Amino acid sequence: MNATATTLQTHGWWLASRASGLLALALVTISVGIGLTMAGKVMRRPGLSRKLMAIHEHTAVAGIVAIAVHGITLLGDPWLNPGVGGIAVPFTMGFRPLFTGLGILAGYLATLLGLSFYFRKRIGAKLWRKAHRATVVVWLLGLVHAFGAGSDASAPWFRWWVVLTTPPIAGLFVYRALFHGKASKRRATPRRQPVRAIPAMEEA
């Protein structure tokens, strides 16, 4: 019991941050995958879009909360001891500043894009959709952060999880960017009406 209590006291905050960080990455992956699926109109079934939108929204918000917990719980870690500046200002933390900085940027971007959903009417639907495409950057930055600063980066289960989830995300992104984008442009381009020939006037 004493050993367990000592472990929780010295590593409890780090374990909480580690768990919330992995949860955040999983939620962002699910949210981005569903978002790309809806944007590319890969699955078309009656009523499916509403269900996907609800899951997309809830996982995005839950991911933001998990990101906040991931950073805040590090404040209690006696070994890392990052301070408020370390978890709030990118690239200032003493521990692997590049990768932790990328993680902080991902957190800010995830919060900005995730909460912009509730202000899309003020922002404008067209501008909001263009900005929302950057959500895939959040996922990519989170992945780089996990590999560069995460303690589970070398774990076989984590690498298998990345191997299983990365190809679908990448494939959906490529499809959305290339094929569906071209189809949208073709639909938006107005067709030219054929010019009807004017019959020549007969000479009187």
PASEDO-959019 format. One record per residue (C-alpha): z, x, y; residue in one letter; residue number from 1. Coordinates in steps of 0.5 Angstrom, whole numbers, plus 2048, in hexadecimal, padded with zeros to 3 digits. Layout:
% PASEDO-959019
   zz   xx   yy  r    k
    Z    X    Y  A  NUM
...
END
This chain:
% PASEDO-959019
   zz   xx   yy  r    k
  800  800  800  M    1
  802  806  805  N    2
  7FB  809  803  A    3
  7F7  802  805  T    4
  7FB  801  80B  A    5
  7FA  808  80E  T    6
  7F2  807  80C  T    7
  7F2  801  810  L    8
  7F6  804  816  Q    9
  7F1  80A  816  T   10
  7EB  807  814  H   11
  7EB  800  815  G   12
  7E8  7FF  81C  W   13
  7E2  804  819  W   14
  7E1  7FF  813  L   15
  7E1  7F9  817  A   16
  7DC  7FC  81C  S   17
  7D8  7FF  816  R   18
  7D8  7F8  812  A   19
  7D6  7F4  819  S   20
  7D0  7F9  81A  G   21
  7CD  7F8  813  L   22
  7CE  7F0  814  L   23
  7CB  7F1  81B  A   24
  7C5  7F5  818  L   25
  7C4  7F0  813  A   26
  7C4  7EA  818  L   27
  7BF  7ED  81C  V   28
  7BB  7EE  816  T   29
  7BB  7E7  814  I   30
  7BA  7E5  81B  S   31
  7B4  7E9  81D  V   32
  7B1  7E8  816  G   33
  7B1  7E0  817  I   34
  7AF  7E1  81E  G   35
  7A9  7E5  81C  L   36
  7A8  7E0  817  T   37
  7A8  7DA  81C  M   38
  7A3  7DE  821  A   39
  79E  7DF  81C  G   40
  79E  7D8  819  K   41
  79F  7DB  812  V   42
  7A2  7D5  80F  M   43
  7A0  7CE  811  R   44
  7A4  7C8  80E  R   45
  7A6  7C2  811  P   46
  7AD  7C3  814  G   47
  7AE  7CA  812  L   48
  7AD  7CD  819  S   49
  7B3  7C9  81C  R   50
  7B7  7CC  816  K   51
  7B4  7D3  817  L   52
  7B6  7D3  81F  M   53
  7BD  7D1  81D  A   54
  7BE  7D6  819  I   55
  7BA  7DB  81D  H   56
  7BF  7D9  823  E   57
  7C5  7D9  81F  H   58
  7C4  7E0  81C  T   59
  7C2  7E3  823  A   60
  7C9  7E0  826  V   61
  7CD  7E3  820  A   62
  7C9  7E9  821  G   63
  7CB  7EA  828  I   64
  7D3  7E9  826  V   65
  7D2  7EE  820  A   66
  7D0  7F3  825  I   67
  7D5  7F2  82A  A   68
  7DA  7F2  825  V   69
  7D7  7F9  822  H   70
  7D8  7FC  829  G   71
  7DF  7F9  82B  I   72
  7E2  7FB  824  T   73
  7E0  802  825  L   74
  7E5  802  82B  L   75
  7EB  802  826  G   76
  7E8  808  822  D   77
  7ED  80E  823  P   78
  7E8  813  820  W   79
  7E2  811  824  L   80
  7E6  80F  82A  N   81
  7DF  80D  82E  P   82
  7E2  80A  834  G   83
  7DF  804  838  V   84
  7DA  808  83B  G   85
  7D8  80B  834  G   86
  7D6  804  831  I   87
  7D3  801  838  A   88
  7CF  807  83B  V   89
  7CA  809  836  P   90
  7C9  811  834  F   91
  7D0  812  837  T   92
  7D4  812  830  M   93
  7D6  818  82D  G   94
  7D4  816  826  F   95
  7CD  817  825  R   96
  7CB  815  82C  P   97
  7C4  814  82B  L   98
  7C5  80F  825  F   99
  7CB  80B  828  T  100
  7C7  80B  82F  G  101
  7C1  807  82B  L  102
  7C6  803  828  G  103
  7C9  801  82F  I  104
  7C2  800  832  L  105
  7C0  7FB  82C  A  106
  7C7  7F7  82D  G  107
  7C5  7F6  834  Y  108
  7BE  7F4  833  L  109
  7C0  7EF  82D  A  110
  7C5  7EC  832  T  111
  7C0  7EB  837  L  112
  7BA  7E9  833  L  113
  7BF  7E4  82F  G  114
  7C2  7E1  835  L  115
  7BC  7E0  838  S  116
  7BA  7DA  833  F  117
  7BF  7D6  837  Y  118
  7BB  7D7  83E  F  119
  7B4  7D7  83C  R  120
  7B3  7D1  840  K  121
  7B5  7D5  846  R  122
  7B1  7DB  844  I  123
  7AB  7D8  842  G  124
  7A8  7D7  83B  A  125
  7A3  7DC  83B  K  126
  7A7  7E1  83E  L  127
  7AC  7E0  839  W  128
  7A8  7E0  833  R  129
  7A5  7E7  836  K  130
  7AC  7EA  837  A  131
  7AE  7E7  830  H  132
  7AA  7EB  82C  R  133
  7AE  7F1  82E  A  134
  7B3  7EE  829  T  135
  7B0  7F3  823  V  136
  7B2  7F9  828  V  137
  7B9  7F7  827  V  138
  7B8  7F7  81F  W  139
  7B5  7FD  820  L  140
  7BA  801  824  L  141
  7C0  7FE  820  G  142
  7BC  801  81A  L  143
  7BC  808  81D  V  144
  7C3  807  81F  H  145
  7C5  805  818  A  146
  7C2  80B  815  F  147
  7C4  810  81A  G  148
  7CB  80E  81C  A  149
  7CD  80A  816  G  150
  7D2  80C  811  S  151
  7CE  808  80B  D  152
  7C7  80B  80D  A  153
  7C7  80F  807  S  154
  7CA  80A  802  A  155
  7C4  808  7FD  P  156
  7C6  800  7FE  W  157
  7C4  801  805  F  158
  7BE  805  804  R  159
  7BC  7FF  7FF  W  160
  7BD  7FA  804  W  161
  7B9  7FD  809  V  162
  7B3  7FE  804  V  163
  7B3  7F7  803  L  164
  7B4  7F4  80A  T  165
  7AF  7F9  80E  T  166
  7A9  7F8  80B  P  167
  7A9  7F0  80C  P  168
  7AB  7F1  813  I  169
  7A6  7F6  814  A  170
  7A1  7F2  811  G  171
  7A2  7EC  815  L  172
  7A2  7F0  81B  F  173
  79B  7F2  81A  V  174
  799  7EC  818  Y  175
  79C  7E9  81E  R  176
  799  7EE  823  A  177
  792  7EF  820  L  178
  790  7E8  81C  F  179
  793  7E3  81F  H  180
  793  7E6  826  G  181
  78B  7E6  826  K  182
  78B  7DF  823  A  183
  78F  7DD  829  S  184
  78B  7E0  82E  K  185
  785  7DD  82B  R  186
  788  7D6  82B  R  187
  78A  7D7  833  A  188
  783  7D9  835  T  189
  77F  7D3  837  P  190
  778  7D2  834  R  191
  772  7D2  838  R  192
  76E  7CC  838  Q  193
  767  7CC  836  P  194
  762  7CB  83C  V  195
  75E  7C6  83B  R  196
  757  7C7  83D  A  197
  754  7C2  843  I  198
  74E  7BF  842  P  199
  748  7C1  846  A  200
  746  7BC  84B  M  201
  740  7B9  84A  E  202
  73A  7BA  84F  E  203
  739  7B4  853  A  204
END
